[in-house]
Amino acid sequence: SGVEHEMHLFGGALSNLFFAKSYVQNVTSEATVSGVTAKRRADRALWGLGDGLRYDILEWLFVKASYEYATRLPESRELFGNGGMVIENLRLEPERSHNVNLTLAVDALTSALGKLDGNLTGFVRETEQLIALFPLGELFRYDNLFEARAVGVEGALRWASPGEWAELGGNATFQEFSNASTTGPLAPFEGERVPNRPYFWANAHLRLQARDVVPPGDTLALTWRSRYVRDFFLNWEGAGRKGPEDSVPSQLTHAAVLTYLTPTTGTAQMSFSAEV
């Protein structure tokens, strides 16, 4: 549940949004060990709050800053596993984090060359009890990392031609997501990247479309999408000698999609797509 308060000043150029949240989670399970059925239960009641501030520098340019003391409750697949390679961990604790973002954004800058949208964001995440997937022999299990810190930057840019017959866009993210635990079993890995988490990835797309191809009001579009994820380790970088099986290699994937949208009849419209 949550409540928020929104305020606008200076003719709407400055806006502020304050919010508070509460979280309730009840987890119950049964397990049979050596013929004895044991019941486990975990009840949690947590809270969070945050504030977002936005200032419009120009009609198409604004800056935004936000802070949130956030909670992420464990999901069912993290608690109970998936019945296969991921086993259960009913002792998972919720994540608590301090999240700070600072964004500079271009919103619908229109000219004779088309329309431009983009943003550049720097972020910091200070997380306690981070939930992460770790290898456990030949299996995997979600566990709590005592403390973790993410510092990074992400950006996105999208251009649409006049008439919107072409669109080109992309985004990229880089983050140093590292272990910040100074005590406990993970202290020897302080400063190392959290395993099984990408630290750099990017996406790009190009879309060409034509309207009124057959009957008036229809659309035919061809889209090319590319996605890149840089290689990352499945386990701690300092945990012994690494082989090919201890990391996920870099991946570059492409997809081509041909889509046809029928004209709108009332509130109904149909689309047909073929993807490679």
Secondary structure as UniProt FT lines:
FT   STRAND          2..9
FT   HELIX           10..12
FT   STRAND          14..33
FT   TURN            34..35
FT   STRAND          36..58
FT   TURN            59..60
FT   STRAND          61..72
FT   HELIX           76..80
FT   STRAND          86..87
FT   TURN            90..91
FT   STRAND          95..111
FT   TURN            112..113
FT   STRAND          114..136
FT   TURN            137..138
FT   STRAND          139..160
FT   HELIX           162..164
FT   STRAND          166..179
FT   TURN            185..186
FT   HELIX           187..189
FT   TURN            190..191
FT   TURN            195..196
FT   STRAND          200..211
FT   TURN            216..217
FT   STRAND          219..229
FT   STRAND          232..233
FT   TURN            237..238
FT   HELIX           244..246
FT   STRAND          247..248
FT   STRAND          251..261
FT   TURN            266..267
FT   STRAND          271..275
//
